[in-house]
Amino acid sequence: MKGKGKRRPGISYQKRALEINRIYDTHAKQGIPNREIWRRFVYPVYGISERTFYNLLKAPLKPGFHTPIIQFPSLFDNLDEDGSDN
């Protein structure tokens, strides 16, 4: 059994912390209170407590750690500047 002490967070923890911080940053800029961000946007997806939410907001992330942002195709990608099909 491993000795007690500080454990390094795993990749899944880092990813979850990064995503929750991204959600928080997006909605905090709009002036939404922290509790409302947790209740409306974080809890339904991640199912974490409010205390865990605050712990993840202040969690240190590994330098250079990032998850790729997936760009989904848009229905408007095939429209010309005037709004008509190609």
N, CA, C and O atoms as CSV, one atom per row, in Angstrom:
chain,resi,resn,atom,element,x,y,z
A,1,MET,N,N,0.833,-1.167,0.000
A,1,MET,CA,C,0.000,0.000,0.000
A,1,MET,C,C,0.883,1.238,0.000
A,1,MET,O,O,1.902,1.282,0.690
A,2,LYS,N,N,0.500,2.222,-0.759
A,2,LYS,CA,C,1.308,3.429,-0.851
A,2,LYS,C,C,1.210,4.234,0.440
A,2,LYS,O,O,0.201,4.192,1.145
A,3,GLY,N,N,2.275,4.962,0.729
A,3,GLY,CA,C,2.286,5.794,1.922
A,3,GLY,C,C,1.358,6.986,1.782
A,3,GLY,O,O,1.007,7.407,0.680
A,4,LYS,N,N,0.976,7.509,2.920
A,4,LYS,CA,C,0.088,8.666,2.904
A,4,LYS,C,C,0.885,9.902,2.535
A,4,LYS,O,O,2.087,9.982,2.792
A,5,GLY,N,N,0.226,10.831,1.950
A,5,GLY,CA,C,0.872,12.070,1.531
A,5,GLY,C,C,0.069,12.692,0.413
A,5,GLY,O,O,-1.020,12.229,0.075
A,6,LYS,N,N,0.608,13.725,-0.145
A,6,LYS,CA,C,-0.104,14.398,-1.227
A,6,LYS,C,C,-0.009,13.564,-2.487
A,6,LYS,O,O,1.060,13.097,-2.880
A,7,ARG,N,N,-1.170,13.392,-3.107
A,7,ARG,CA,C,-1.212,12.672,-4.372
A,7,ARG,C,C,-1.335,13.688,-5.483
A,7,ARG,O,O,-1.972,14.729,-5.325
A,8,ARG,N,N,-0.729,13.380,-6.591
A,8,ARG,CA,C,-0.848,14.253,-7.751
A,8,ARG,C,C,-2.181,14.000,-8.433
A,8,ARG,O,O,-2.609,12.853,-8.564
A,9,PRO,N,N,-2.840,15.071,-8.870
A,9,PRO,CA,C,-4.112,14.858,-9.565
A,9,PRO,C,C,-3.885,14.198,-10.919
A,9,PRO,O,O,-2.889,14.457,-11.594
A,10,GLY,N,N,-4.815,13.351,-11.298
A,10,GLY,CA,C,-4.725,12.655,-12.572
A,10,GLY,C,C,-5.215,13.511,-13.726
A,10,GLY,O,O,-5.666,14.641,-13.543
A,11,ILE,N,N,-5.115,12.945,-14.911
A,11,ILE,CA,C,-5.512,13.646,-16.135
A,11,ILE,C,C,-7.003,13.971,-16.111
A,11,ILE,O,O,-7.399,15.065,-16.513
A,12,SER,N,N,-7.833,13.040,-15.647
A,12,SER,CA,C,-9.278,13.294,-15.654
A,12,SER,C,C,-9.628,14.449,-14.712
A,12,SER,O,O,-10.513,15.249,-15.018
A,13,TYR,N,N,-8.942,14.538,-13.574
A,13,TYR,CA,C,-9.168,15.645,-12.642
A,13,TYR,C,C,-8.759,16.963,-13.287
A,13,TYR,O,O,-9.473,17.961,-13.188
A,14,GLN,N,N,-7.609,16.959,-13.945
A,14,GLN,CA,C,-7.128,18.173,-14.620
A,14,GLN,C,C,-8.112,18.607,-15.702
A,14,GLN,O,O,-8.407,19.795,-15.839
A,15,LYS,N,N,-8.612,17.652,-16.459
A,15,LYS,CA,C,-9.552,17.975,-17.524
A,15,LYS,C,C,-10.840,18.549,-16.955
A,15,LYS,O,O,-11.355,19.547,-17.459
A,16,ARG,N,N,-11.367,17.914,-15.895
A,16,ARG,CA,C,-12.599,18.387,-15.269
A,16,ARG,C,C,-12.415,19.783,-14.690
A,16,ARG,O,O,-13.292,20.634,-14.838
A,17,ALA,N,N,-11.287,20.025,-14.033
A,17,ALA,CA,C,-11.005,21.348,-13.476
A,17,ALA,C,C,-10.910,22.390,-14.577
A,17,ALA,O,O,-11.414,23.502,-14.420
A,18,LEU,N,N,-10.278,22.051,-15.672
A,18,LEU,CA,C,-10.143,22.980,-16.789
A,18,LEU,C,C,-11.507,23.307,-17.388
A,18,LEU,O,O,-11.800,24.473,-17.654
A,19,GLU,N,N,-12.336,22.301,-17.600
A,19,GLU,CA,C,-13.661,22.519,-18.178
A,19,GLU,C,C,-14.547,23.353,-17.254
A,19,GLU,O,O,-15.260,24.243,-17.717
A,20,ILE,N,N,-14.504,23.073,-15.963
A,20,ILE,CA,C,-15.327,23.829,-15.015
A,20,ILE,C,C,-14.848,25.274,-14.931
A,20,ILE,O,O,-15.663,26.191,-14.831
A,21,ASN,N,N,-13.549,25.483,-14.972
A,21,ASN,CA,C,-13.031,26.850,-14.985
A,21,ASN,C,C,-13.434,27.579,-16.261
A,21,ASN,O,O,-13.708,28.779,-16.230
A,22,ARG,N,N,-13.471,26.873,-17.366
A,22,ARG,CA,C,-13.888,27.479,-18.635
A,22,ARG,C,C,-15.366,27.877,-18.573
A,22,ARG,O,O,-15.742,28.959,-19.024
A,23,ILE,N,N,-16.201,26.995,-18.014
A,23,ILE,CA,C,-17.627,27.313,-17.844
A,23,ILE,C,C,-17.778,28.525,-16.935
A,23,ILE,O,O,-18.545,29.442,-17.228
A,24,TYR,N,N,-17.037,28.520,-15.826
A,24,TYR,CA,C,-17.118,29.626,-14.871
A,24,TYR,C,C,-16.702,30.946,-15.522
A,24,TYR,O,O,-17.401,31.950,-15.385
A,25,ASP,N,N,-15.578,30.950,-16.221
A,25,ASP,CA,C,-15.095,32.178,-16.855
A,25,ASP,C,C,-16.095,32.728,-17.860
A,25,ASP,O,O,-16.297,33.940,-17.941
A,26,THR,N,N,-16.717,31.847,-18.622
A,26,THR,CA,C,-17.698,32.268,-19.621
A,26,THR,C,C,-18.879,32.988,-18.983
A,26,THR,O,O,-19.292,34.048,-19.454
A,27,HIS,N,N,-19.419,32.419,-17.919
A,27,HIS,CA,C,-20.629,32.964,-17.317
A,27,HIS,C,C,-20.348,34.059,-16.297
A,27,HIS,O,O,-21.201,34.919,-16.078
A,28,ALA,N,N,-19.181,34.051,-15.672
A,28,ALA,CA,C,-18.850,35.103,-14.713
A,28,ALA,C,C,-18.708,36.448,-15.419
A,28,ALA,O,O,-19.010,37.491,-14.840
A,29,LYS,N,N,-18.248,36.423,-16.670
A,29,LYS,CA,C,-18.129,37.664,-17.445
A,29,LYS,C,C,-19.489,38.298,-17.699
A,29,LYS,O,O,-19.588,39.509,-17.897
A,30,GLN,N,N,-20.535,37.480,-17.694
A,30,GLN,CA,C,-21.891,37.976,-17.920
A,30,GLN,C,C,-22.534,38.480,-16.636
A,30,GLN,O,O,-23.666,38.962,-16.655
A,31,GLY,N,N,-21.817,38.373,-15.517
A,31,GLY,CA,C,-22.323,38.874,-14.244
A,31,GLY,C,C,-23.198,37.902,-13.479
A,31,GLY,O,O,-23.904,38.305,-12.554
A,32,ILE,N,N,-23.167,36.632,-13.847
A,32,ILE,CA,C,-23.971,35.622,-13.154
A,32,ILE,C,C,-23.248,35.246,-11.851
A,32,ILE,O,O,-22.042,34.997,-11.877
A,33,PRO,N,N,-23.954,35.199,-10.719
A,33,PRO,CA,C,-23.311,34.833,-9.439
A,33,PRO,C,C,-22.771,33.401,-9.456
A,33,PRO,O,O,-23.262,32.547,-10.194
A,34,ASN,N,N,-21.755,33.158,-8.631
A,34,ASN,CA,C,-21.090,31.847,-8.584
A,34,ASN,C,C,-22.063,30.706,-8.302
A,34,ASN,O,O,-22.022,29.669,-8.963
A,35,ARG,N,N,-22.932,30.901,-7.324
A,35,ARG,CA,C,-23.863,29.833,-6.964
A,35,ARG,C,C,-24.789,29.502,-8.127
A,35,ARG,O,O,-25.124,28.338,-8.347
A,36,GLU,N,N,-25.198,30.515,-8.862
A,36,GLU,CA,C,-26.079,30.304,-10.014
A,36,GLU,C,C,-25.333,29.572,-11.133
A,36,GLU,O,O,-25.914,28.721,-11.807
A,37,ILE,N,N,-24.057,29.895,-11.335
A,37,ILE,CA,C,-23.242,29.186,-12.338
A,37,ILE,C,C,-23.154,27.713,-11.966
A,37,ILE,O,O,-23.322,26.837,-12.814
A,38,TRP,N,N,-22.889,27.448,-10.686
A,38,TRP,CA,C,-22.802,26.055,-10.236
A,38,TRP,C,C,-24.141,25.351,-10.436
A,38,TRP,O,O,-24.192,24.241,-10.965
A,39,ARG,N,N,-25.237,26.009,-10.007
A,39,ARG,CA,C,-26.557,25.377,-10.039
A,39,ARG,C,C,-27.065,25.132,-11.447
A,39,ARG,O,O,-27.648,24.080,-11.708
A,40,ARG,N,N,-26.861,26.074,-12.365
A,40,ARG,CA,C,-27.440,25.972,-13.705
A,40,ARG,C,C,-26.553,25.296,-14.733
A,40,ARG,O,O,-27.052,24.636,-15.644
A,41,PHE,N,N,-25.222,25.454,-14.595
A,41,PHE,CA,C,-24.333,25.003,-15.659
A,41,PHE,C,C,-23.379,23.885,-15.255
A,41,PHE,O,O,-23.022,23.057,-16.093
A,42,VAL,N,N,-22.960,23.838,-14.003
A,42,VAL,CA,C,-21.962,22.847,-13.586
A,42,VAL,C,C,-22.619,21.597,-12.995
A,42,VAL,O,O,-22.314,20.482,-13.420
A,43,TYR,N,N,-23.512,21.769,-12.028
A,43,TYR,CA,C,-24.109,20.621,-11.342
A,43,TYR,C,C,-24.847,19.672,-12.293
A,43,TYR,O,O,-24.679,18.458,-12.175
A,44,PRO,N,N,-25.656,20.177,-13.231
A,44,PRO,CA,C,-26.366,19.232,-14.112
A,44,PRO,C,C,-25.436,18.369,-14.968
A,44,PRO,O,O,-25.793,17.247,-15.329
A,45,VAL,N,N,-24.253,18.878,-15.294
A,45,VAL,CA,C,-23.328,18.135,-16.150
A,45,VAL,C,C,-22.394,17.249,-15.328
A,45,VAL,O,O,-22.208,16.074,-15.644
A,46,TYR,N,N,-21.807,17.819,-14.268
A,46,TYR,CA,C,-20.772,17.108,-13.523
A,46,TYR,C,C,-21.270,16.501,-12.208
A,46,TYR,O,O,-20.606,15.623,-11.658
A,47,GLY,N,N,-22.413,16.943,-11.693
A,47,GLY,CA,C,-22.967,16.376,-10.466
A,47,GLY,C,C,-22.073,16.535,-9.252
A,47,GLY,O,O,-22.037,15.650,-8.397
A,48,ILE,N,N,-21.354,17.637,-9.156
A,48,ILE,CA,C,-20.455,17.859,-8.017
A,48,ILE,C,C,-21.102,18.828,-7.034
A,48,ILE,O,O,-21.981,19.611,-7.396
A,49,SER,N,N,-20.652,18.759,-5.788
A,49,SER,CA,C,-21.186,19.655,-4.773
A,49,SER,C,C,-20.658,21.071,-5.000
A,49,SER,O,O,-19.707,21.295,-5.749
A,50,GLU,N,N,-21.312,22.013,-4.326
A,50,GLU,CA,C,-20.869,23.408,-4.451
A,50,GLU,C,C,-19.467,23.584,-3.885
A,50,GLU,O,O,-18.677,24.359,-4.424
A,51,ARG,N,N,-19.148,22.873,-2.802
A,51,ARG,CA,C,-17.816,22.959,-2.199
A,51,ARG,C,C,-16.760,22.438,-3.184
A,51,ARG,O,O,-15.700,23.046,-3.333
A,52,THR,N,N,-17.045,21.326,-3.847
A,52,THR,CA,C,-16.114,20.780,-4.836
A,52,THR,C,C,-15.939,21.755,-5.996
A,52,THR,O,O,-14.838,21.901,-6.526
A,53,PHE,N,N,-17.019,22.420,-6.388
A,53,PHE,CA,C,-16.961,23.437,-7.435
A,53,PHE,C,C,-15.948,24.522,-7.069
A,53,PHE,O,O,-15.106,24.895,-7.885
A,54,TYR,N,N,-16.039,25.027,-5.831
A,54,TYR,CA,C,-15.094,26.067,-5.408
A,54,TYR,C,C,-13.669,25.532,-5.326
A,54,TYR,O,O,-12.721,26.246,-5.654
A,55,ASN,N,N,-13.507,24.278,-4.890
A,55,ASN,CA,C,-12.169,23.683,-4.836
A,55,ASN,C,C,-11.569,23.554,-6.234
A,55,ASN,O,O,-10.370,23.763,-6.416
A,56,LEU,N,N,-12.398,23.209,-7.222
A,56,LEU,CA,C,-11.901,23.075,-8.592
A,56,LEU,C,C,-11.548,24.440,-9.195
A,56,LEU,O,O,-10.657,24.538,-10.038
A,57,LEU,N,N,-12.247,25.483,-8.761
A,57,LEU,CA,C,-11.934,26.816,-9.278
A,57,LEU,C,C,-10.548,27.281,-8.834
A,57,LEU,O,O,-9.873,28.025,-9.546
A,58,LYS,N,N,-10.135,26.836,-7.654
A,58,LYS,CA,C,-8.815,27.256,-7.170
A,58,LYS,C,C,-7.754,26.164,-7.319
A,58,LYS,O,O,-6.642,26.309,-6.811
A,59,ALA,N,N,-8.087,25.084,-8.005
A,59,ALA,CA,C,-7.151,23.970,-8.189
A,59,ALA,C,C,-6.003,24.387,-9.109
A,59,ALA,O,O,-6.231,25.000,-10.152
A,60,PRO,N,N,-4.777,24.055,-8.724
A,60,PRO,CA,C,-3.659,24.352,-9.621
A,60,PRO,C,C,-3.665,23.393,-10.808
A,60,PRO,O,O,-3.805,22.182,-10.635
A,61,LEU,N,N,-3.515,23.929,-11.987
A,61,LEU,CA,C,-3.473,23.104,-13.189
A,61,LEU,C,C,-2.030,22.978,-13.648
A,61,LEU,O,O,-1.216,23.877,-13.434
A,62,LYS,N,N,-1.723,21.859,-14.277
A,62,LYS,CA,C,-0.374,21.651,-14.792
A,62,LYS,C,C,-0.077,22.686,-15.870
A,62,LYS,O,O,-0.939,22.973,-16.700
A,63,PRO,N,N,1.119,23.246,-15.873
A,63,PRO,CA,C,1.456,24.195,-16.939
A,63,PRO,C,C,1.405,23.514,-18.297
A,63,PRO,O,O,1.920,22.409,-18.468
A,64,GLY,N,N,0.793,24.168,-19.239
A,64,GLY,CA,C,0.720,23.637,-20.591
A,64,GLY,C,C,-0.367,22.613,-20.795
A,64,GLY,O,O,-0.546,22.119,-21.908
A,65,PHE,N,N,-1.110,22.274,-19.729
A,65,PHE,CA,C,-2.178,21.293,-19.882
A,65,PHE,C,C,-3.373,21.963,-20.524
A,65,PHE,O,O,-3.812,23.023,-20.075
A,66,HIS,N,N,-3.890,21.368,-21.547
A,66,HIS,CA,C,-5.095,21.886,-22.189
A,66,HIS,C,C,-5.809,20.751,-22.902
A,66,HIS,O,O,-5.208,19.741,-23.268
A,67,THR,N,N,-7.078,20.941,-23.084
A,67,THR,CA,C,-7.840,19.993,-23.882
A,67,THR,C,C,-8.189,20.691,-25.183
A,67,THR,O,O,-8.492,21.884,-25.189
A,68,PRO,N,N,-8.150,19.970,-26.261
A,68,PRO,CA,C,-8.466,20.618,-27.531
A,68,PRO,C,C,-9.927,21.042,-27.578
A,68,PRO,O,O,-10.818,20.328,-27.116
A,69,ILE,N,N,-10.147,22.211,-28.145
A,69,ILE,CA,C,-11.509,22.694,-28.331
A,69,ILE,C,C,-11.988,22.155,-29.669
A,69,ILE,O,O,-11.388,22.419,-30.711
A,70,ILE,N,N,-13.060,21.408,-29.627
A,70,ILE,CA,C,-13.577,20.783,-30.837
A,70,ILE,C,C,-14.467,21.781,-31.564
A,70,ILE,O,O,-15.413,22.319,-30.989
A,71,GLN,N,N,-14.160,22.019,-32.816
A,71,GLN,CA,C,-14.966,22.909,-33.636
A,71,GLN,C,C,-15.947,22.063,-34.433
A,71,GLN,O,O,-15.538,21.270,-35.282
A,72,PHE,N,N,-17.217,22.222,-34.172
A,72,PHE,CA,C,-18.236,21.491,-34.895
A,72,PHE,C,C,-18.630,22.264,-36.140
A,72,PHE,O,O,-18.644,23.494,-36.118
A,73,PRO,N,N,-18.949,21.571,-37.226
A,73,PRO,CA,C,-19.379,22.277,-38.433
A,73,PRO,C,C,-20.691,23.006,-38.177
A,73,PRO,O,O,-21.520,22.572,-37.377
A,74,SER,N,N,-20.855,24.104,-38.865
A,74,SER,CA,C,-22.053,24.918,-38.724
A,74,SER,C,C,-22.910,24.781,-39.977
A,74,SER,O,O,-22.399,24.506,-41.063
A,75,LEU,N,N,-24.193,24.972,-39.822
A,75,LEU,CA,C,-25.087,24.961,-40.970
A,75,LEU,C,C,-24.813,26.138,-41.895
A,75,LEU,O,O,-25.187,26.107,-43.067
A,76,PHE,N,N,-24.167,27.167,-41.380
A,76,PHE,CA,C,-23.922,28.371,-42.146
A,76,PHE,C,C,-22.577,28.363,-42.877
A,76,PHE,O,O,-22.237,29.330,-43.558
A,77,ASP,N,N,-21.813,27.281,-42.740
A,77,ASP,CA,C,-20.511,27.204,-43.395
A,77,ASP,C,C,-20.636,27.219,-44.912
A,77,ASP,O,O,-19.725,27.691,-45.593
A,78,ASN,N,N,-21.734,26.717,-45.459
A,78,ASN,CA,C,-21.892,26.610,-46.903
A,78,ASN,C,C,-22.583,27.805,-47.532
A,78,ASN,O,O,-22.854,27.799,-48.732
A,79,LEU,N,N,-22.871,28.828,-46.744
A,79,LEU,CA,C,-23.542,30.006,-47.291
A,79,LEU,C,C,-22.526,31.045,-47.751
A,79,LEU,O,O,-21.476,31.215,-47.132
A,80,ASP,N,N,-22.842,31.727,-48.826
A,80,ASP,CA,C,-22.010,32.836,-49.282
A,80,ASP,C,C,-22.267,34.051,-48.401
A,80,ASP,O,O,-23.111,34.011,-47.506
A,81,GLU,N,N,-21.544,35.120,-48.655
A,81,GLU,CA,C,-21.683,36.324,-47.852
A,81,GLU,C,C,-23.084,36.922,-47.938
A,81,GLU,O,O,-23.536,37.562,-46.988
A,82,ASP,N,N,-23.783,36.723,-49.068
A,82,ASP,CA,C,-25.127,37.284,-49.216
A,82,ASP,C,C,-26.212,36.380,-48.608
A,82,ASP,O,O,-27.392,36.731,-48.634
A,83,GLY,N,N,-25.818,35.214,-48.061
A,83,GLY,CA,C,-26.769,34.326,-47.397
A,83,GLY,C,C,-27.356,33.257,-48.292
A,83,GLY,O,O,-28.231,32.509,-47.855
A,84,SER,N,N,-26.902,33.162,-49.532
A,84,SER,CA,C,-27.424,32.135,-50.435
A,84,SER,C,C,-26.490,30.928,-50.458
A,84,SER,O,O,-25.323,31.019,-50.079
A,85,ASP,N,N,-27.038,29.780,-50.916
A,85,ASP,CA,C,-26.212,28.580,-51.046
A,85,ASP,C,C,-25.158,28.779,-52.120
A,85,ASP,O,O,-25.277,29.664,-52.968
A,86,ASN,N,N,-24.122,27.946,-52.075
A,86,ASN,CA,C,-23.041,28.048,-53.063
A,86,ASN,C,C,-23.523,27.838,-54.447
A,86,ASN,O,O,-22.734,27.893,-55.391
